[in-house]
Amino acid sequence: MVGNKIQQFLDKRDFFVNEMIKFVQTIPQKEYNEDQEKKIIEGRDISVCIRARPLLQHETREGYFDIIYAQKPNFYLMEPKLNVSL
């Protein structure tokens, strides 16, 4: 079941990657100095720490792709969906 779902994502890899690229291009590129970052981080009620490892060689060969985009102090987790039930 899990392997089948992964294969479905990989079959639509180009679509997902292109949609993520389009989304990332819409994110305004902002430069923050150290004081601005500190104010942003201290002004939030919730802090989230993420550690994303690089893809392994066999994952890259199999067509896996990154779904996290980081632009300090923000990050974007893009979760590909094959269908959405309402």
C-alpha positions in Angstrom: 0.0 0.0 0.0 2.7 2.5 1.0 4.9 1.6 -1.9 2.0 2.0 -4.3 1.3 5.5 -2.9 4.9 6.5 -3.3 4.9 5.2 -6.9 1.8 7.3 -7.6 3.6 10.4 -6.4 6.7 9.5 -8.4 4.5 9.0 -11.5 3.3 12.6 -11.1 6.8 13.9 -10.0 7.1 16.5 -12.8 3.7 18.0 -12.1 4.5 18.3 -8.3 8.0 19.7 -8.9 6.7 22.3 -11.4 3.9 23.4 -9.0 6.4 23.8 -6.2 8.7 25.8 -8.4 5.8 28.1 -9.4 4.8 28.5 -5.7 8.4 29.3 -4.6 8.6 32.0 -7.3 5.6 33.7 -5.8 7.3 34.1 -2.4 8.6 37.6 -1.9 12.4 37.5 -1.4 13.2 39.5 1.8 16.5 40.1 3.4 16.4 40.5 7.2 19.2 41.8 9.4 19.9 40.2 12.7 17.7 42.7 14.7 14.7 42.2 12.4 15.1 38.4 12.7 15.2 38.6 16.5 12.0 40.7 16.6 10.2 38.3 14.3 11.2 35.2 16.2 10.6 36.7 19.7 7.2 38.0 18.6 5.9 34.5 17.8 4.0 32.3 20.2 5.1 29.1 18.6 8.6 28.1 17.4 9.1 25.2 15.1 12.5 23.6 14.5 13.0 21.5 11.4 15.9 19.4 10.5 15.7 18.1 6.9 18.4 15.8 5.7 19.6 15.8 2.1 18.2 13.2 -0.1 20.3 10.0 -0.2 21.8 8.8 -3.5 19.3 6.0 -3.9 16.4 8.4 -3.3 17.6 10.8 -5.9 18.1 7.9 -8.4 14.5 6.7 -7.7 13.2 10.2 -8.4 12.4 11.4 -4.9 12.3 15.2 -4.5 12.6 17.8 -1.7 9.3 19.2 -0.3 10.7 21.8 2.0 11.7 25.3 1.0 13.3 27.6 3.6 13.6 31.3 3.5 14.9 32.5 6.9 12.9 32.9 9.2 10.1 31.1 7.4 9.8 27.7 5.9 7.3 26.1 3.6 6.4 22.4 3.7 4.8 21.4 0.4 2.8 18.2 0.7 1.8 16.7 -2.6 -1.8 15.4 -2.6 -3.2 13.0 -5.2 -6.8 13.6 -4.2 -8.6 15.7 -1.6 -11.8 14.5 0.1 -14.1 17.3 1.1 
